Amino acid sequence: MPSSLSNFENYIFDLDGTLVNSSADVLESLALALKESGLPFDPSLLVPTLIGPPIRDILINVLLSPASEEELGNAIQLFRAAYDTNPHAYSYLYEGVSEWLKTLLQKGKRLFIATNKPALPTQHLLVQFRLTRFESVLTIDSIEGRRLSKYHMLEQILTEHQLNRESTLMVGDTCSDMAAAQQAGIASCAVLWGYEANKESLKQEASFVLEDANALKKGLLV
């Protein structure tokens, strides 16, 4: 494994909490969907650290009582309808991200995305912020009729593009991102500006850590 972040050849990025902060728009759509569904939930739990896992897991974490699969499915559909039409007015790129990606591309690095977001809102954000130079973008619904885990996304990218695992880095903001990277046999980089609540565990599970834009410049923009 390379000893420096800048020495990897392939970078697989998470999207939410890593490149883009879309928490305000996600939580707004989630609140609308829950109210429309009629399911009892705790509004105080609708905070950015909730975001990261698939939407089904997020719903389970905020409900005040267990819901049937049919009720969860309905709430998910309501959320999708709300978020797919959300203008993403409150979403923004994290500081330093544009320069980071531009520098990596200038150095000839290969860039990919693996995200738990569905394809439609993912594409909206990529176009909105001109994040269009990724070789491949895998989403939770990239395969029809199947929900991809982050690990399966990594495996598909690694296999399809014949990437050397030792020179590939997963960049994410949650412990689940780090776990997926470890399962796939690749190095991981934790960004501490994202949604993960347990920063200490995140740091312990990662191969590399970036705390903020200044650390980013030192680690990759050299």
HUNORLIN-V670957 format. One line per field, one symbol per residue. psi: psi as a letter, one per 20 degrees, with the letter a starting at -180 (. if undefined). burial: I if it has 24 or more other C-alpha atoms within 12 Angstrom, else O. A space follows every 50 residues. Layout:
psi->???
burial->???
//
This chain:
psi->pqiqhiiqhpooprfpighpojgghghghgggggghhjpprohiimqhih qgrqhghgghhiqiqqqrhggggghghggggghhjpikhjqqqqpigghg gggghhjjqpprpoqiqrgghghghgggjkmjkphqoprhkhopjpoprh ghggggggghjlqphhjppporjqhhghhggghikrrqpppijbhphnhg hghhiqhqpphahghgghhil.
burial->OOOOIIOIIIIIIIIIIIIIIIIIIIIIIIIIIIOOIOIOIOOOOIIIII IIIIIIOIIIIIIOOOIOOOIIOIIIIIIIOIIIOIOIOOIIIIIIIIOI IOOIIOOOIIIIIIIIIIIIIIIIIIOOIOIOOIOIIIIIIIOOOOOIII IIIIIIIIOOOOIOIIIIIIIIIIIIIIIIIIOIIIIIIIIIIIIIOOOO OIIOIIIIIIIOIOOIOOIIIO
//
